[in-house]
Amino acid sequence: MKDKMIKQLRKFDVLFFILTAVLSGHDINAQPIPALVFHDDFREGSTKWETTDDASWTLTQQKGRSAWGLNKRKSDYQPKFRSPHNIALIRDLELTETLIDVEVKSTRDTGNHRDCCIFFQYQDPEHFYYVHLGAKPDPHSGQIMIVNGAARRALTTNKKPVPWDDQWHQVRLERDPSSGRIAVFFDNLKTPLMQVHDKTFLSGRVGIGSFDDMNDFTDVHIYGKRASNKR
């Protein structure tokens, strides 16, 4: 019964993605719809993930749903170049085309740079993309970022704030390496909060986390195309 329900939910997820693509103005006939390659609601723990600091993450139950989140701002992980401190990557998953849907709740108001981060096409600790969903945008907050053998650098000049509160929010990231398009959505899945084109990295791992803030995550859906050659 459980397996049947999971299959039904996955079928619904794909149909939902197609509908959203149509409403968002995507030409769904232009290229195949990405397959659902990963889902986690954390009911069975967090063993599917690899973190930079295990002690920073805690599983909780919140009104009948499971969540996995950051329990402290200061992580023991210190990257070589200035970049996020709290990173959790999905094990054994590398993608080219990527779509990430996740529910996120910010659990502490830290002001203008209150954030969560979504990681994608992660090569290694010194080479990856991430989205910094900071409350107030500036060159170091609220931007699509790249870490490429140097301190993180913004690829966008976003001016739109992210309206964090103590509620759950829907975050989506879309990555098409063939065109270089990167688009990020916050609650409104029709209009991107920000987008840019870049082809520095064309495949890699995906994940969730924060630069140095506290968030809870649940209901992670990843759609995409697996990379043919793993590093």
Number of C-alpha atoms within 10 A of each C-alpha: 5 7 8 9 10 12 11 11 12 18 12 12 16 16 13 12 17 17 13 14 16 13 13 14 10 14 11 12 7 7 8 9 17 17 17 19 16 15 17 20 18 20 15 10 15 18 9 16 16 15 19 19 15 16 12 19 22 15 18 15 11 8 6 6 12 19 24 21 22 25 18 16 17 15 20 13 15 14 14 11 14 14 22 23 19 29 27 21 20 18 14 10 18 24 26 21 22 27 26 23 20 21 19 26 21 22 19 17 15 14 11 15 21 27 28 28 25 25 25 28 24 23 19 12 16 19 17 24 27 26 26 26 28 26 22 21 19 18 15 16 24 30 28 27 22 24 22 18 13 13 13 21 17 20 17 16 17 19 15 15 16 18 13 22 14 12 9 17 17 15 20 21 23 20 26 19 20 11 10 14 14 22 19 25 19 20 15 14 17 15 15 17 21 19 21 16 15 17 13 14 18 19 26 24 24 26 23 25 28 27 23 22 26 25 26 22 24 21 19 18 19 24 22 22 20 19 16 10 8 12 7
